[in-house]
Amino acid sequence: MPPARKRQRAYDPVKTRAAVLAQFGNVRAAVRTLTPGRLAASTRLGDWTVRELAAHLAMALEAVNRGLDGPEPTTPALTLLDWPSATAPRAAEVDEDVRALAAAEPDLDALYERTEARFTERLPEARDGRLLTTRVGAMTLADHLVTRTVELVVHTDDLNAAVPDLDIPYDRHALATCTRLLADTLAAKAPGASTEVRVPPYAVVQCVEGPRHTRGTPPNVVETDPLTWIRLATGRTRWKTALDDAKVSASGERADLGALLPLMS
């Protein structure tokens, strides 16, 4: 008999809203300092430049603005745990939109200012359960904002990797929310209770079919830090590389997560 589907984690909508704005503010402050030379630099995202990556980060909030501007859909809502796997088929569409936006908006700070102003104007009156049309399907506003923490945190890390010494900080709640959603996605992808995945201080999940652990130290344990986990889950870091670099510890015969990662890319 297959394991029962676990109840979806609840996220505090008020804290999520604040976290999205805080992380967007962190990114905006850093992007404002980028020189033309740095904006033209390459990134680890194919042939995107830093300018294109920065434009994509603005799109993370603008997606909410567009959803609130449009009519409320009547189609069933996509669940949070279905969202990560739904993003990859839209990669070509995202790439086209990013390139067009980066070319059309030479003043990135003006783009960020306009995007943030629209967001802060519309958001207070919007109810959490309001359905939005998103690129991957209908989602509630509350759930869509949780996905925005993933977009903002993951691409903040990409921007930090592309620009030495930029050191954009991570809002604690945004980082925690991103970490938890990706950990829960793993647990949903590989249901079970034989392996415990620990990402202190934000997440602990059980996954992988096999003998169920009841008490004491689990026989199969994976542990890593939040940013390494996020890089593994999104394909920025490979499982073997993280093991070789001692960025992740894995003990037990069912602790090899290499075949399950990445969860999104």
PyMOL commands that set and color helices and strands:
alter all, ss='L'
color gray80, all
select helices_A, chain A and resi 13-31+36-39+50-69+80-104+108-125+141-162+172-189+226-233+239-244+258-260
alter helices_A, ss='H'
color red, helices_A
select strands_A, chain A and resi 131-134+137-140+195-199+203-207+221-224+248-251
alter strands_A, ss='S'
color yellow, strands_A
deselect
rebuild
show_as cartoon
